């Protein structure tokens, strides 16, 4: 019987696919590679909801044929080693796109309307908070998208629908594609940030994007700027963000992701009243959780059965001799 290790239980729809495939499932409830290793020694597949896998672990898990991620982020997977070993890394593109875009849109409104701070203060009896005039309208304001993939493009549509001007910085998207949608193309990050009331991040975490938004970039923002991050925490220099928020260099921030997760509730960021946080749940709606779990489970089972599943982040893995024995 084939075996699949899961760091944490998937949505029921994903678990049903594994059950139907008649594979042995081991749930570790811990994504630390060292903790998962004993189960991985005889495993054919691994699905990581929360956690990581490194080279050392992959080299010891000699039966491992596939790694699955119920999402598109693979910064916690040593993709280079996986490719070297002929192990496809299954992802779930598009399954949580709408969910994340809506979450970013929601955070943008919550920040602009000063909702969370007003709620907290009113519950303390401070009805006068209504006269702080920190809230502002988003109509005729400018949204800068840092990254214009599936999520960014949907958020752009939403923002344009409420009368916002949309600017886009994405070095991997051609200028005519952006301008054809009626958006403003920005050749540099500085151009995108300057003059924008809302900046929303939609890039993967790579060596090039780590700390992409730092002190220099915050220096280009204004006291009315809102920063939204539903991508990866490491894209923003959190020390610089805390400084910008605590000195009111910027208006506020809406964050679903953090440099270190779970977040320490005693961290400086958590002490500020001009930041709205959520626990990396932008892609955790009922619909999205079902979609990513289903795609991850289907892909892992397909690869275990010898199929060249198309939704992988490293199609080069199929060039490995193990995939070309015939």
C-alpha positions as CSV (number, residue, x, y, z in Angstrom):
1,X,0.0,0.0,0.0
2,X,1.3,3.4,-0.9
3,X,1.8,5.9,1.9
4,X,1.2,9.7,2.0
5,X,2.4,11.8,4.9
6,X,0.5,15.0,5.8
7,X,1.9,17.7,8.1
8,X,-1.7,18.7,9.1
9,X,-5.1,17.4,8.2
10,X,-6.5,18.7,4.9
11,X,-10.0,19.9,4.2
12,X,-12.4,17.0,4.2
13,X,-12.7,17.1,0.4
14,X,-8.9,16.5,0.1
15,X,-9.0,13.7,2.7
16,X,-11.8,12.0,0.8
17,X,-9.6,11.8,-2.3
18,X,-6.8,10.2,-0.4
19,X,-9.2,7.7,1.2
20,X,-10.7,6.9,-2.2
21,X,-7.2,6.2,-3.6
22,X,-6.7,3.6,-0.9
23,X,-3.4,5.0,0.4
24,X,-2.1,4.9,4.0
25,X,-2.2,8.3,5.5
26,X,0.0,9.5,8.3
27,X,-0.7,12.9,9.9
28,X,2.2,14.3,11.9
29,X,0.5,17.5,13.1
30,X,3.9,19.1,12.9
31,X,5.6,20.5,9.8
32,X,9.2,20.3,11.2
33,X,11.2,18.1,8.8
34,X,12.9,16.4,11.7
35,X,9.6,15.5,13.3
36,X,8.2,14.3,10.0
37,X,11.3,12.2,9.1
38,X,10.4,8.9,10.8
39,X,7.1,8.8,8.8
40,X,8.8,9.9,5.6
41,X,11.4,7.1,5.6
42,X,8.8,4.8,3.9
43,X,6.5,7.4,2.4
44,X,5.7,7.8,-1.3
45,X,4.2,11.3,-1.0
46,X,4.2,14.3,1.3
47,X,1.7,17.1,1.6
48,X,2.8,20.1,3.6
49,X,0.1,22.4,4.8
50,X,2.2,24.2,7.4
51,X,5.9,23.4,7.6
52,X,8.9,22.8,5.3
53,X,11.1,20.2,3.9
54,X,14.9,20.5,3.3
55,X,17.6,18.7,1.4
56,X,18.7,16.6,4.3
57,X,15.2,15.2,4.8
58,X,14.6,14.5,1.1
59,X,17.9,12.6,0.8
60,X,16.9,10.3,3.7
61,X,13.3,9.8,2.4
62,X,14.5,7.5,-0.4
63,X,11.0,6.4,-1.5
64,X,9.6,9.9,-1.7
65,X,8.1,10.5,-5.2
66,X,6.2,13.7,-4.8
67,X,5.7,16.7,-2.6
68,X,2.4,18.6,-2.5
69,X,1.5,22.1,-1.4
70,X,-2.2,23.1,-1.0
71,X,-1.5,26.5,-2.4
72,X,1.2,28.1,-4.6
73,X,3.9,29.2,-2.1
74,X,6.9,26.9,-2.2
75,X,9.4,29.1,-0.3
76,X,9.5,26.4,2.5
77,X,10.3,23.6,0.0
78,X,13.9,23.0,-1.2
79,X,12.7,22.9,-4.8
80,X,16.2,22.7,-6.2
81,X,16.9,19.4,-4.4
82,X,13.4,18.1,-5.3
83,X,14.1,18.7,-9.0
84,X,17.6,17.2,-8.7
85,X,16.0,14.0,-7.3
86,X,13.2,13.9,-9.8
87,X,10.5,14.8,-7.3
88,X,7.7,17.0,-8.7
89,X,6.4,19.7,-6.3
90,X,2.6,19.8,-6.8
91,X,0.9,23.2,-6.3
92,X,-2.7,24.4,-6.5
93,X,-2.7,27.4,-8.9
94,X,-5.9,29.4,-9.0
95,X,-7.7,27.5,-6.3
96,X,-7.5,30.3,-3.7
97,X,-7.1,33.2,-6.1
98,X,-10.5,34.8,-5.5
99,X,-10.3,34.2,-1.7
100,X,-7.0,36.0,-1.3
101,X,-8.0,38.9,-3.6
102,X,-11.2,39.4,-1.6
103,X,-9.2,39.3,1.7
104,X,-6.8,42.0,0.4
105,X,-9.7,44.1,-0.7
106,X,-11.3,43.7,2.8
107,X,-8.1,44.7,4.6
108,X,-7.8,47.7,2.4
109,X,-11.3,48.9,3.4
110,X,-10.9,48.0,7.0
111,X,-7.7,50.1,7.2
112,X,-9.1,53.0,5.2
113,X,-12.2,53.2,7.4
114,X,-10.3,52.7,10.6
115,X,-12.8,49.9,11.5
116,X,-10.9,47.8,14.0
117,X,-9.5,50.6,16.1
118,X,-13.0,52.3,16.2
119,X,-14.6,49.0,17.2
120,X,-12.1,48.5,20.1
121,X,-12.5,52.1,21.3
122,X,-16.3,52.1,21.1
123,X,-16.4,49.0,23.2
124,X,-14.4,50.9,25.9
125,X,-17.1,53.6,25.9
126,X,-15.1,56.0,23.6
127,X,-17.9,57.1,21.3
128,X,-15.9,60.2,20.5
129,X,-13.5,58.1,18.4
130,X,-15.9,58.9,15.5
131,X,-14.4,62.4,15.4
132,X,-10.8,61.3,15.0
133,X,-11.3,61.6,11.2
134,X,-8.7,59.0,10.4
135,X,-11.0,57.2,8.0
136,X,-11.0,58.2,4.3
137,X,-12.7,57.3,1.0
138,X,-11.1,55.0,-1.5
139,X,-12.9,56.4,-4.5
140,X,-10.4,58.4,-6.7
141,X,-7.5,57.1,-4.7
142,X,-4.6,55.1,-6.2
143,X,-3.8,51.5,-5.6
144,X,-0.3,50.2,-6.4
145,X,0.0,46.5,-7.1
146,X,3.4,45.0,-6.5
147,X,2.9,41.9,-8.6
148,X,0.2,41.3,-11.2
149,X,-0.5,37.6,-11.2
150,X,-3.9,35.9,-10.8
151,X,-4.6,37.5,-7.4
152,X,-3.3,41.0,-8.3
153,X,-5.3,41.1,-11.5
154,X,-8.6,40.3,-9.7
155,X,-7.8,42.9,-7.0
156,X,-7.2,45.4,-9.8
157,X,-10.7,44.7,-11.2
158,X,-12.2,45.2,-7.8
159,X,-10.4,48.4,-7.1
160,X,-11.2,49.9,-10.5
161,X,-14.9,49.0,-10.0
162,X,-15.0,51.4,-6.9
163,X,-13.3,54.2,-8.8
164,X,-9.7,53.7,-7.8
165,X,-6.7,54.4,-10.2
166,X,-4.6,51.2,-10.5
167,X,-0.8,51.2,-10.9
168,X,1.1,48.0,-11.5
169,X,4.7,47.1,-11.0
170,X,5.6,43.6,-12.2
171,X,8.9,43.1,-14.2
172,X,7.5,39.9,-15.6
173,X,4.4,41.4,-17.2
174,X,4.7,43.4,-20.4
175,X,3.6,47.0,-20.5
176,X,1.0,46.6,-23.2
177,X,-0.8,43.9,-21.1
178,X,-1.2,46.2,-18.2
179,X,-2.1,49.3,-20.2
180,X,-4.7,47.3,-22.3
181,X,-6.6,46.9,-19.0
182,X,-6.6,50.6,-18.4
183,X,-4.0,50.5,-15.6
184,X,-0.8,52.5,-15.3
185,X,2.4,50.6,-16.0
186,X,5.3,51.3,-13.6
187,X,8.8,50.4,-14.8
188,X,10.2,50.7,-11.2
189,X,9.1,49.9,-7.7
190,X,9.7,53.5,-6.7
191,X,7.3,54.7,-9.4
192,X,4.6,52.4,-8.2
193,X,4.9,53.5,-4.5
194,X,5.2,57.2,-5.1
195,X,1.8,59.0,-4.9
196,X,-0.2,55.8,-4.1
197,X,-2.5,55.7,-1.2
198,X,-2.7,51.9,-1.1
199,X,0.1,49.5,-1.8
200,X,-0.8,45.8,-2.0
201,X,1.9,43.1,-2.3
202,X,1.3,40.0,-4.5
203,X,4.8,38.5,-5.1
204,X,6.3,35.2,-4.1
205,X,9.2,35.2,-1.6
206,X,12.5,34.8,-3.4
207,X,16.0,36.0,-2.8
208,X,15.1,39.0,-5.0
209,X,11.9,39.9,-3.2
210,X,13.0,39.3,0.4
211,X,12.7,42.7,2.3
212,X,11.6,44.3,-1.0
213,X,9.7,46.9,1.1
214,X,12.2,48.4,3.5
215,X,13.1,51.8,5.0
216,X,13.8,53.3,1.6
217,X,10.4,52.4,0.3
218,X,8.6,53.5,3.4
219,X,10.4,56.8,2.9
220,X,8.5,57.2,-0.4
221,X,5.1,56.7,1.3
222,X,2.9,59.3,3.0
223,X,0.9,59.6,6.2
224,X,-2.1,58.4,4.2
225,X,-0.5,55.3,2.8
226,X,-2.0,51.9,3.6
227,X,0.2,48.8,3.1
228,X,-1.5,45.4,2.4
229,X,0.4,42.1,2.5
230,X,-1.4,38.9,1.7
231,X,1.6,37.4,-0.1
232,X,4.6,36.4,2.1
233,X,5.8,38.1,5.3
234,X,9.4,38.1,4.3
235,X,8.7,40.5,1.4
236,X,8.5,43.3,4.0
237,X,11.2,44.3,6.4
238,X,9.1,44.1,9.6
239,X,11.5,46.3,11.6
240,X,11.1,49.0,9.1
241,X,7.3,48.5,9.0
242,X,7.1,48.8,12.8
243,X,9.1,52.0,12.6
244,X,6.9,53.4,9.9
245,X,3.7,52.5,11.8
246,X,4.8,53.6,15.2
247,X,6.0,57.0,13.9
248,X,2.8,57.4,11.8
249,X,5.0,57.7,8.7
250,X,2.2,55.7,7.1
251,X,-1.5,55.5,7.8
252,X,-1.8,51.8,8.6
253,X,-1.2,48.2,7.5
254,X,-3.3,45.2,6.8
255,X,-1.3,42.0,7.2
256,X,-2.2,38.3,6.7
257,X,1.4,37.1,6.5
258,X,4.4,37.6,8.7
259,X,8.2,36.9,8.6
260,X,7.8,34.3,11.4
261,X,4.6,32.3,11.9
262,X,2.9,31.8,14.2
263,X,3.4,35.4,15.3
264,X,4.6,36.1,18.8
265,X,1.7,38.1,20.4
266,X,4.3,40.1,22.3
267,X,6.1,41.3,19.2
268,X,6.3,45.1,18.6
269,X,4.0,44.8,15.6
270,X,1.2,43.3,17.7
271,X,1.3,46.3,20.1
272,X,0.3,48.8,17.5
273,X,-3.3,50.0,16.9
274,X,-2.8,51.0,13.3
275,X,-2.2,47.5,12.0
276,X,-4.9,45.0,11.3
277,X,-3.8,41.4,11.3
278,X,-5.2,38.0,10.4
279,X,-3.6,34.6,10.8
280,X,-2.5,33.7,7.3
281,X,-6.1,32.9,6.5
282,X,-6.7,34.8,3.2
283,X,-6.8,31.5,1.3
284,X,-8.8,29.7,4.0
285,X,-12.3,30.3,3.0
286,X,-14.5,27.1,2.7
287,X,-14.3,27.3,-1.1
288,X,-10.5,27.9,-1.3
289,X,-9.6,25.3,1.4
290,X,-11.6,22.7,-0.5
291,X,-10.1,23.7,-3.8
292,X,-6.4,23.7,-2.7
293,X,-6.8,20.5,-0.7
294,X,-8.5,18.7,-3.7
295,X,-5.8,19.8,-6.2
296,X,-2.9,18.9,-3.9
297,X,-4.4,15.5,-3.1
298,X,-5.3,14.7,-6.7
299,X,-1.8,15.8,-7.9
300,X,0.1,13.7,-5.3
301,X,-1.9,10.6,-6.0
302,X,-1.5,11.1,-9.8
303,X,2.3,11.4,-9.5
304,X,2.6,8.4,-7.1
305,X,0.7,6.4,-9.8
306,X,3.3,7.5,-12.4
307,X,1.3,10.3,-14.1
308,X,3.1,13.5,-15.2
309,X,0.8,15.9,-13.3
310,X,0.8,19.3,-15.0
311,X,0.4,21.5,-12.0
312,X,3.9,21.5,-10.5
313,X,6.3,24.3,-9.8
314,X,9.3,22.3,-11.2
315,X,8.3,20.6,-14.4
316,X,12.1,20.0,-14.9
317,X,11.8,17.2,-12.4
318,X,10.2,15.1,-15.2
319,X,13.6,15.3,-17.0
320,X,15.1,13.0,-14.4
321,X,16.1,9.5,-15.6
322,X,13.5,8.0,-13.2
323,X,10.8,9.5,-15.4
324,X,12.3,8.3,-18.7
325,X,12.9,4.6,-18.0
326,X,10.8,3.6,-21.0
